[in-house]
Amino acid sequence: MNGVTFEGEVVRLTPEQGGRLSGPPTASEYPVTGFVPPSTIDNDLASFWRAGFKAGDWLRRNRLVAVRRKCWPQEIGPGSVVVITEGARTVAYFHVDEVQAADS
């Protein structure tokens, strides 16, 4: 899949914090949506493919691959946080450590 790859850690919210009621997803790879503040869920939601996930982990090294986005007013780089959403709800935060160029 072509796209910029972001390496980092994901912190999932517990159900008590407003995260997924069913807990972390069980698939090792799956699509997610998210945004980078100061953007919001209403004005700049992007699509990602999430990989490197181990079922049951609440904090884990992961990989996000950007699939599609409208237009971000800022670049995503080390230190950025991608807010991961499900519907209109924030379910996790992805802390970017590294950025890898798009596949050709």
N, C-alpha and C positions, 0 to 999 in steps of 0.2 A: 504494500500500500504506500503510495507516495504521500509525503507530508513531512513537515518538520517534526522531529522527535524531541520530547522533553523528558529528561531523567530527573527523578526526585522522589520525595516521600509523600504518601497520601495519609491524611489523618481523617478518619471517618467519624462522623458524629454518631453517638449512641442514640437509640430510640428516645431516651429521656432528653437528649439535647436537640431533638427534632430530626434526627437521621432516619434511615430506613427502619421501619417497624420489624421487618424480617431479618435485620442484621445485614452484614456484608454480603454482596452477591457471591454465588458459588462458582461461577465460570471464571476461568483463568484469563480470558480476554473478552471484552465486551465494549459496546459503544456507550459513550457518555456525552453529556452536554455540559458546558460551563462557560464562565466569563472571567475576565480579569478586571478587578476594580481599577479605576473608578467606573468602568462600565457596569451595567446591571443586567439582570435576567431579562428585563424588558427592552433593552436597547442594543444589546450586542452579544447574543448567545452563539457559541461556536460548537461544532461537533468534533469529537475526538474518538480515537480508538484506544482503549486502555489495555495494557498488557503487563505481564509480570506479576499478576495478582495471585496471592495464595488464599484460598477460601478460609474464612474465620479470622484473618488478621485485621486488626483495627489500625495498625500503623505498619507500613511496609514500603520498602523501596519499590518503585513502579516506573512505568514508562507510559507516556501519553503521546499519541501521534495525532497531530492536527489534521483533520479531514476536510473541514469546510468552515469558513467563517465569513461574516459580512466584512467588517473592517474594524480593526482595533486601532484606537488612537495612540496606543503605545506599543512598543515591542515587548515580547515576553523574553526574559533573560534570567540568568541566575538570580535568585532572590525574589522572583515574582511568585505570586500565589494565584492559582486558578481555582475559582470557586466551582465545585462540581454540584450539579443540580439534578433533581428528578422532578419533573413537572415544575411547579412553582416553588419547590422547596430546596434549600441547601442541604446536602447530605454529606459533603466532605470538602476538604481543602487539600489541594495538591501544591506542595512547595517545590519549586523548580530549582535544581542544583546545576544541571547542564543542559545545553541546547545543541542538537546535532542537525546538520543541514539536511534538506529534503533529499530523498532517494531519487535517483535518476532512472 
